[in-house]
Each structure stands twice: as C-alpha cells, then as structure tokens.
Amino acid sequence: MSQAVTTSTTSGNSLTGLLMPLADRTLLLPNVAVAELIPYRAPQTSEGMPSWFLGQVAWRDLRLPLLSFEAASDGQASLSPGSRVAVINALGGRPTVKFIAVLVQGIPRSIKVGPELVRADVALSPLELEAVMLGDAVLKIPDLIGLEQKLADAGLI
C-alpha cells in the first residue's frame, strides 16, 4: 500500500525538485541541493581508487571529488556522450568540504512536486533513502550525507 510522502515547503503545497538522470535510475533532489550543472570534462585520476570515485574535477578554482552515484550504490559507472557533472552542495557539516560532484547522464529537469508524490514499494540500493512514484516513473531519493560520508571513509575528502 502506498502512502503519501510528507513534504515541507515554503509555498504550502509543492516544492521544486530536480530529476537527475543516471544510467540506471533517476534521482529526485531538492532544487537547492544542486549548485550548478557543468559540462563533463575528464577528471584528474589516481591509481588504486575505488571504482565509484572518478577523480578530481576543476570547478571555480576548486578541485571537487567526482563520483558515480550508480557505482557508489552497488551499480556500475557509465559515461555517455550526454554526460554532465552536477555540483552538489555538501550537507555533512565538514568545514573543508562545501561541494561534491556527481556524474549525470543528461540534463536535469526541474519539476514541482507535492501531495501527488507517493512512496514506491521497490528495493532500495545503498545510498538511497526512499523511492517515490511520479506518474509511472520511479524516482530515488539519494542519501547525500551518506554519499559524502562514503568519500570521507575512503579518505577522499
């Protein structure tokens, strides 16, 4: 049985979200979680890194850790001609980590979501907090703090 997902908003009934297309799923993030979408450029890599860590990418005079959400949550990294990089605001409270970069497959789409969002009864992968239905589409809500913690546990931030 599906249940409505509670959303708190400033406008009362809806909030703005971003649909982030990945190779094997679509993530739903609050619009304010994404600082910027930039074109993909080959990251600076190092030997011996986890498969989900794609390297460091330059952004606004910073070097950000670039990762594959799919690979970090037990999937596989995928790079396609439409790949882009979403710069995500870090939420973990680390004073030296303000942003992380996530590989996306295409251009995120802005949507308004509200009471029509219902929980989806589907299996969740690691780093997914919840799954919701929007029409016929299953959207996964990522654990951004967990993603940042994964980087910290691997000594990458």
C-alpha positions in Angstrom: 0.0 0.0 0.0 1.5 3.3 -1.0 1.5 6.3 1.3 1.8 10.0 0.5 5.3 11.3 1.2 5.3 14.3 3.5 6.8 17.4 2.0 7.5 20.6 3.8 7.6 23.7 1.6 7.5 27.4 1.8 4.7 27.7 -0.8 2.5 25.3 1.2 1.6 22.6 -1.3 4.6 22.0 -3.5 8.4 22.3 -3.8 10.8 22.5 -6.7 12.8 19.3 -7.3 15.3 18.3 -9.9 15.1 15.0 -11.8 18.7 13.8 -12.2 19.0 11.2 -14.9 21.6 8.5 -14.2 22.4 5.4 -16.4 20.2 3.1 -14.4 17.8 5.3 -12.3 16.5 8.8 -11.9 17.2 10.7 -8.7 15.0 13.3 -7.2 16.8 16.1 -5.3 15.6 19.4 -3.9 16.4 22.2 -6.3 18.6 23.9 -3.7 20.9 20.8 -3.4 22.4 21.5 -6.8 24.8 24.4 -7.0 25.5 24.1 -10.8 25.4 21.8 -13.8 28.7 21.8 -15.8 29.8 20.0 -19.0 31.7 16.8 -18.4 35.5 17.0 -18.6 37.9 14.3 -17.9 38.8 14.3 -14.2 42.3 14.1 -12.8 42.6 10.4 -11.7 44.9 8.5 -9.4 45.8 4.8 -9.3 44.2 2.5 -6.7 41.0 4.5 -6.2 37.5 2.9 -5.7 35.6 2.3 -8.9 32.9 4.8 -7.9 35.5 7.6 -7.5 36.1 9.0 -10.9 38.8 11.5 -9.9 39.0 15.3 -9.2 37.3 17.8 -11.4 38.1 21.6 -11.5 35.2 24.0 -10.7 35.5 27.6 -9.8 39.1 27.4 -8.6 38.3 24.3 -6.5 39.1 20.6 -7.0 36.0 18.6 -6.3 35.7 14.8 -5.9 33.7 13.4 -8.9 31.9 10.2 -8.3 29.4 7.9 -9.9 26.3 7.5 -7.8 25.4 4.3 -9.6 28.8 2.7 -8.7 28.7 4.0 -5.2 25.4 2.3 -4.6 26.3 -1.1 -6.0 25.8 -0.4 -9.7 28.3 0.4 -12.4 29.8 3.7 -13.6 28.6 4.8 -17.0 29.9 7.6 -19.2 27.9 8.5 -22.3 28.2 11.4 -24.9 25.5 13.3 -22.9 27.2 13.0 -19.5 27.4 16.1 -17.4 28.5 16.9 -13.9 26.2 18.1 -11.2 27.9 20.1 -8.4 26.1 19.3 -5.2 26.1 21.3 -2.0 27.8 19.3 0.7 25.5 18.7 3.7 27.7 16.9 6.1 29.0 19.9 8.0 32.7 19.4 7.2 34.3 22.8 7.2 36.6 22.0 4.3 34.0 20.3 2.1 31.5 22.6 0.5 30.7 20.7 -2.7 30.9 17.3 -4.3 30.5 16.4 -8.0 28.2 13.7 -9.3 28.2 12.3 -12.9 24.8 12.5 -14.5 23.5 11.3 -17.9 21.9 14.2 -19.5 20.3 17.5 -18.3 18.4 17.5 -15.0 14.8 18.6 -15.3 13.0 20.9 -12.8 9.6 19.8 -11.6 7.1 20.9 -9.0 6.2 18.0 -6.6 3.5 18.0 -4.0 0.9 15.7 -2.5 0.7 13.5 -5.6 4.1 12.0 -4.7 3.6 8.5 -3.2 6.0 6.0 -1.8 7.1 3.3 -4.3 7.3 -0.2 -3.0 10.6 -1.1 -4.6 14.0 -2.3 -3.4 16.4 0.4 -2.4 20.1 0.3 -3.1 22.8 1.6 -0.7 22.7 5.4 -0.5 19.0 5.6 -1.4 16.7 6.9 1.3 13.4 6.4 -0.4 11.7 5.7 -3.7 8.6 7.6 -4.9 6.3 7.4 -7.8 5.6 10.4 -10.0 3.1 9.2 -12.6 4.6 6.0 -14.0 8.2 6.9 -13.1 10.1 5.6 -10.0 12.3 8.2 -8.6 15.0 7.5 -6.0 15.8 10.0 -3.2 19.6 9.9 -2.6 21.3 10.0 0.8 23.6 12.9 0.1 25.1 12.9 3.6 25.8 9.2 3.2 27.5 9.9 -0.1 29.7 12.5 1.5 30.5 10.1 4.4 31.5 7.4 1.8 34.0 9.8 0.4 35.3 10.6 3.9 35.5 6.9 4.9 37.7 6.3 1.8 40.0 9.2 2.7 39.0 11.2 -0.4 37.8 14.4 1.3 
